[in-house]
Amino acid sequence: MPFDPGLYLSFIAIATIAIISPGPDTLLILRYTLGSGFRIGLAATLGVQLGLALHGIFAVVGLSIIIKNIPITLQIISILGALYLLLLAIQQLRGVSTRTNLNALAHNKEGVNYRHAVTAAVLTNLLNPKVILLFIALMPSFIAQERGPVFAQFAIFAITMIFINSVFQTTIVFLANKSRKFLTQHIVQKLISILTASIFIAFAILIILDHVMNPNI
C-alpha cells in the first residue's frame, strides 16, 4: 500500500474541514449559480477542480519546494490573489450600481458563459495562497517515505482532495439552484452582491496581512 492508512484517514478529516470552511472558491461558485444558473455553477465548480489539479501537479513536480525555499514567491502569489479578489469585488459592486438583471445573463451572449466561469474559477483557485499552503504545508505532513514513491502519495492525496471538494461544491450548486427563485429577487441579489463583495475584500485584506505584511508566515 503506497500510503499509511492512519495518516490517510487523518488527512481526509483535516482536508474536509479545510474544504467546508468558506472561501473565495465557494463564494465564486455561489455567485455564478445564483446569477446564471445550475450549469454555469457546475462550470465554475469544474474550474475550481482544474485549479486543484494544477496545484497537485505543481506540488508533484517541485513548485512546492521552490515556494517553500523562496518565500518571496508565495508573497508575490499572495499579492496577485488579493488583487484578483479585489477585482471580483469591484465587479460585484458595479453589478449593484448598474442594477443588472443577473437572471438575464445566462441567456445573454455578452454575459457569463461556461468559458468565463471556468476561467474565473481556475484563476481564483490558483491565486489563493490558502490553497497553495494546503499543498505545501499540509500534504507533506502526511507523506510516509517508507511507504513508497512520494509522487504516488502526493497524487493519491491530491485526487482525494479534489473528490471531497467536488462533492461539497456540487452540493452547494444544487442547493443554491433549488433556492434560486428566492435568491435571485432583485433586492436579495443586491444584498448578496454587496455581501459577496465585502467578503472578497475581507479575504484580500486578510491575505495581505497574513502573507505580505508578515513575511515570516
C-alpha positions in Angstrom: 0.0 0.0 0.0 1.6 3.3 -1.1 0.4 5.3 2.0 -0.2 4.9 5.7 -4.0 4.1 6.3 -3.9 6.1 9.6 -2.3 9.1 8.0 -4.7 8.9 5.1 -7.8 9.0 7.4 -6.3 11.9 9.3 -5.6 13.7 6.0 -9.3 13.1 4.9 -10.5 14.6 8.2 -8.3 17.7 8.0 -8.9 18.2 4.3 -12.6 18.0 4.7 -12.6 20.7 7.5 -10.4 22.9 5.3 -12.7 22.4 2.3 -16.0 23.2 4.0 -14.6 26.4 5.5 -16.0 29.3 3.5 -13.5 30.7 1.0 -13.3 32.6 -2.3 -13.8 29.4 -4.4 -17.2 28.6 -2.8 -18.3 32.2 -2.9 -17.5 32.4 -6.6 -19.5 29.2 -7.3 -22.4 30.6 -5.4 -22.2 33.9 -7.3 -22.4 32.1 -10.7 -25.0 29.6 -9.7 -27.3 32.4 -8.4 -26.6 34.7 -11.2 -26.6 32.4 -14.2 -28.0 29.0 -13.2 -27.1 25.4 -12.4 -24.9 24.7 -15.4 -22.8 27.8 -15.1 -22.4 26.9 -11.4 -21.2 23.5 -12.4 -18.8 25.1 -14.8 -17.3 27.2 -12.0 -17.1 24.0 -9.9 -15.2 22.3 -12.7 -12.8 25.3 -12.9 -12.0 25.0 -9.2 -11.2 21.3 -9.6 -8.9 22.1 -12.5 -7.2 24.6 -10.3 -6.7 22.0 -7.6 -5.4 19.5 -10.2 -2.8 22.1 -11.3 -1.8 22.7 -7.7 -1.3 18.9 -7.4 0.8 18.7 -10.5 2.9 21.7 -9.4 3.4 20.1 -6.0 4.5 16.8 -7.5 6.9 18.4 -10.0 8.6 20.6 -7.4 6.9 24.0 -7.4 6.1 23.4 -3.7 9.8 23.1 -3.0 10.5 26.4 -4.8 7.9 28.3 -2.9 9.0 26.8 0.4 12.6 27.7 -0.2 12.0 31.1 -1.7 9.4 32.8 0.5 9.1 35.8 -1.8 7.4 33.5 -4.4 4.5 32.9 -2.0 4.3 36.7 -1.3 4.1 37.5 -5.0 1.3 34.9 -5.5 -0.4 36.3 -2.4 -0.4 39.8 -3.9 -1.8 38.6 -7.2 -4.5 36.6 -5.4 -5.5 39.6 -3.2 -5.7 41.9 -6.3 -7.8 39.3 -8.2 -10.2 39.1 -5.2 -10.5 42.9 -5.2 -11.2 42.8 -9.0 -14.0 40.4 -8.3 -15.4 42.6 -5.5 -15.4 45.6 -7.9 -17.3 43.6 -10.5 -19.9 42.7 -7.8 -20.3 46.3 -6.8 -20.6 47.5 -10.4 -23.3 45.0 -10.9 -25.2 46.5 -8.0 -24.8 50.1 -9.3 -26.0 49.2 -12.8 -28.9 47.1 -11.5 -28.1 44.3 -13.9 -30.7 41.5 -14.0 -28.4 38.6 -13.2 -31.1 36.1 -14.4 -30.8 37.5 -17.9 -27.0 37.0 -18.0 -27.4 33.2 -18.6 -29.2 34.0 -21.9 -27.1 37.0 -22.8 -24.3 36.5 -25.3 -22.4 39.3 -23.6 -23.0 37.8 -20.2 -21.5 34.9 -18.3 -20.7 31.8 -20.3 -19.1 28.5 -19.5 -15.6 29.6 -20.5 -15.8 32.7 -18.4 -17.0 30.8 -15.3 -14.3 28.1 -15.7 -11.5 30.6 -16.3 -12.5 32.8 -13.3 -12.7 29.8 -11.0 -9.3 28.4 -12.1 -7.7 31.8 -11.5 -9.4 32.3 -8.2 -8.1 28.9 -7.1 -4.6 29.2 -8.5 -4.1 32.6 -6.9 -5.4 31.6 -3.5 -2.4 31.3 -1.1 -4.5 29.3 1.3 -4.8 26.5 -1.3 -1.1 26.7 -2.0 -0.3 26.4 1.7 -2.6 23.4 1.8 -0.5 21.6 -0.7 3.0 22.7 0.5 2.3 22.7 4.2 -0.5 20.1 4.8 0.2 17.4 2.3 3.9 16.8 3.1 2.9 16.3 6.7 1.1 13.1 5.7 3.8 11.7 3.4 5.5 8.5 4.7 8.6 8.0 2.6 9.0 4.4 3.7 5.6 3.6 2.1 6.8 4.2 -1.4 7.3 6.9 -4.1 6.4 10.4 -2.8 5.0 11.1 -6.3 2.3 8.4 -5.8 1.4 9.5 -2.4 1.1 13.2 -3.5 -1.1 12.0 -6.4 -3.4 10.0 -4.0 -3.8 12.9 -1.6 -4.5 15.4 -4.5 -7.1 13.1 -6.0 -8.7 12.6 -2.6 -8.9 16.4 -2.0 -10.4 17.0 -5.5 -13.0 14.3 -4.9 -14.1 15.7 -1.5 -14.1 19.3 -2.9 -16.2 18.2 -5.9 -18.8 16.5 -3.8 -19.1 19.5 -1.4 -19.2 22.2 -4.1 -21.6 20.3 -6.4 -23.9 20.0 -3.4 -23.6 23.8 -2.9 -24.5 24.4 -6.5 -27.6 22.0 -6.2 -28.9 23.6 -3.1 -28.3 27.2 -4.3 -30.1 26.4 -7.6 -33.1 25.0 -5.7 -33.4 28.3 -3.8 -32.7 30.4 -6.8 -36.2 31.8 -7.2 -36.0 33.5 -3.8 -32.3 34.3 -4.0 -32.5 35.9 -7.5 -35.0 38.5 -6.5 -33.6 42.0 -7.2 -33.3 43.2 -3.6 -31.9 39.8 -2.5 -29.4 39.9 -5.3 -28.3 43.4 -4.3 -27.7 42.3 -0.7 -25.9 39.1 -1.9 -23.7 41.2 -4.3 -22.8 43.6 -1.5 -22.1 40.8 1.0 -20.0 38.8 -1.5 -18.0 41.9 -2.5 -17.4 42.7 1.2 -16.2 39.1 1.9 -13.9 39.2 -1.2 -12.4 42.4 0.1 -12.1 41.0 3.6 -10.3 37.9 2.2 -8.0 40.1 0.2 -7.1 42.2 3.3 -6.5 39.0 5.3 -4.3 37.6 2.6 -2.2 40.7 2.5 -1.9 40.8 6.3 -1.1 37.1 6.7 1.3 36.7 3.8 2.6 40.1 2.8 2.7 42.3 5.9 4.1 39.3 7.9 6.6 37.6 5.7 7.5 35.1 8.4 4.2 33.3 8.0 
